[in-house]
Amino acid sequence: MKLSRPARRAILVVHVVASASWLGVTLGLLALGGTAATTGSPVTVEASVRAMKLFADWLLLPVAFLTLLSGLLLSLGTVWGLARHRWVYTKFWLTLATLTATVFALRPGVNSAVTAVAAGGPLPDAGDVVFGPVVSLSAYVFMTVVSVLKPWGLTRRGRRLRTASAAPGRIRRTA
């Protein structure tokens, strides 16, 4: 399946906006988590973790899924392919891993922090509200660098597909 130029451009815009949004939401979570972990004010801790819950419940998953879906459409609808280039393959699996970590680690950590603080207790573990955003931010920055530099070349499948699509009778050099 090959996307038309207008469709590819539209999906690319959606992908870049969704990815930047995911990065922005994560930066917001990191700022709020850092505030909750370092402040001495119970009111500020509660406000910070409640705001984190809003971000995590209403923004994080929609932009994460939109990023995954638009990236998948781009990879399958363009010459890059999903498993032809190592950088695309790496981004796909890393996106899937960070999305899974968001669902099963980051959101539950924020929810438990909100529950504890709302009950009048202290922040149970500062790592619950800081560690997830730090790991996510690191992954997103890495994926951005990979998107720009496009390192590592073709996968084994990509090399096989390129060889198979070469014109018959053409002499190919092998390294």
PEDANOR-V699733 format. One record per pair of residues at least 6 apart in sequence whose ideal C-beta (glycine too) atoms are under 8 Angstrom apart, sorted by the first residue. I is the first residue (numbers start at 1). GAP is how many residues later the second one is. D is the distance in Angstrom with one decimal. If there is no record, write none. Layout:
I_GAP_D + I_GAP_D
//
This chain:
1_75_6.2 + 1_76_5.5 + 2_75_6.3 + 2_76_7.3 + 3_8_6.8 + 3_70_7.6 + 3_71_7.8 + 3_74_3.6 + 3_75_6.3 + 7_70_7.3 + 8_66_7.2 + 8_69_6.5 + 8_70_6.1 + 11_59_5.4 + 11_62_5.2 + 11_63_5.5 + 11_66_7.3 + 12_58_8.0 + 12_62_6.3 + 14_52_6.9 + 14_56_4.7 + 15_52_6.7 + 15_55_3.7 + 15_56_5.6 + 15_59_5.8 + 18_45_5.2 + 18_48_4.1 + 18_49_4.3 + 18_52_5.8 + 19_48_5.1 + 19_52_7.9 + 19_121_7.4 + 19_124_7.8 + 19_125_7.6 + 21_38_7.5 + 21_42_4.3 + 21_45_8.0 + 21_46_8.0 + 22_38_7.6 + 22_41_4.6 + 22_42_5.7 + 22_45_5.3 + 22_118_6.4 + 23_114_7.3 + 23_117_4.8 + 23_118_7.9 + 23_121_7.6 + 25_30_5.6 + 25_34_4.9 + 25_35_5.5 + 25_38_6.2 + 26_34_8.0 + 26_107_5.3 + 26_110_4.8 + 26_111_5.1 + 26_114_6.3 + 27_106_7.8 + 27_110_6.8 + 28_27_5.7 + 29_23_5.6 + 29_26_5.5 + 29_27_7.1 + 29_31_7.6 + 29_77_7.8 + 29_81_7.9 + 29_100_7.9 + 29_103_7.5 + 29_104_4.3 + 29_107_7.8 + 30_100_7.2 + 30_103_3.8 + 30_104_6.5 + 30_107_6.1 + 32_16_4.6 + 32_17_7.5 + 32_19_5.2 + 32_20_4.8 + 32_23_7.3 + 32_97_7.5 + 33_15_7.2 + 33_19_6.3 + 33_93_7.8 + 33_96_3.7 + 33_97_4.4 + 33_99_7.8 + 33_100_5.5 + 34_96_6.2 + 35_9_6.5 + 35_13_4.7 + 36_8_7.4 + 36_9_4.9 + 36_12_3.8 + 36_13_5.3 + 36_16_7.3 + 36_77_7.2 + 36_87_5.8 + 36_90_7.3 + 36_93_5.2 + 37_86_6.8 + 37_89_3.6 + 37_92_6.1 + 37_93_5.2 + 39_6_5.9 + 39_9_7.4 + 42_75_7.6 + 42_80_7.6 + 45_72_5.7 + 45_77_7.6 + 45_78_5.5 + 46_71_4.8 + 46_72_6.8 + 48_81_7.7 + 49_61_6.7 + 49_64_4.6 + 49_65_4.9 + 49_68_5.3 + 49_74_7.1 + 49_80_6.3 + 50_64_6.0 + 50_67_8.0 + 50_68_7.8 + 52_58_4.9 + 52_61_7.5 + 52_62_7.6 + 52_77_6.2 + 53_57_5.5 + 53_58_6.7 + 53_61_4.9 + 56_46_7.9 + 56_50_6.6 + 56_51_4.9 + 56_54_4.9 + 56_55_7.8 + 57_50_7.5 + 60_42_6.0 + 60_46_7.6 + 60_47_7.3 + 61_41_7.0 + 61_42_7.2 + 61_46_7.9 + 64_34_7.5 + 64_35_4.8 + 64_38_5.9 + 65_34_7.2 + 67_28_6.4 + 68_27_5.3 + 68_28_6.9 + 68_31_5.9 + 71_20_6.8 + 71_21_6.8 + 71_24_6.3 + 72_10_7.2 + 72_20_7.2 + 74_6_7.2 + 75_6_6.1 + 75_7_4.3 + 75_13_5.3 + 75_17_6.8 + 76_6_5.8 + 80_8_5.1 + 81_7_6.7 + 81_77_6.8 + 81_80_7.6 + 82_6_6.3 + 82_7_6.8 + 82_10_6.2 + 83_6_5.5 + 83_72_5.7 + 83_74_5.0 + 83_75_7.1 + 84_70_6.2 + 84_71_6.2 + 84_73_6.4 + 84_74_3.5 + 84_77_6.3 + 85_65_7.1 + 85_67_7.5 + 85_68_7.2 + 85_69_6.0 + 85_70_6.7 + 85_73_5.9 + 86_65_7.5 + 86_66_3.7 + 86_67_6.3 + 86_68_7.2 + 86_69_5.6 + 87_59_4.9 + 87_60_7.4 + 87_62_7.7 + 87_63_5.0 + 87_64_5.8 + 87_65_5.7 + 89_66_6.1 + 90_56_6.3 + 90_62_7.5 + 91_52_5.1 + 91_55_5.9 + 91_56_6.8 + 94_45_5.7 + 94_48_7.2 + 94_49_5.8 + 95_48_7.0 + 97_42_7.6 + 98_37_7.8 + 98_38_5.6 + 98_41_4.9 + 98_42_7.4 + 101_31_7.1 + 101_34_7.0 + 101_35_7.3 + 102_30_7.5 + 102_34_7.0 + 105_27_6.0 + 106_26_3.6 + 106_27_7.3 + 106_30_7.0 + 109_16_7.9 + 109_19_3.6 + 109_20_6.6 + 109_22_7.8 + 109_23_6.0 + 110_18_7.1 + 110_19_6.3 + 110_22_7.8 + 112_12_6.3 + 112_16_6.4 + 113_10_5.9 + 113_11_6.2 + 113_12_7.8 + 113_15_5.3 + 113_16_5.4 + 116_6_7.3 + 116_7_6.9 + 116_8_4.7 + 117_6_6.1 + 123_6_7.1 + 154_8_6.6 + 163_9_7.1 + 166_6_5.9
//
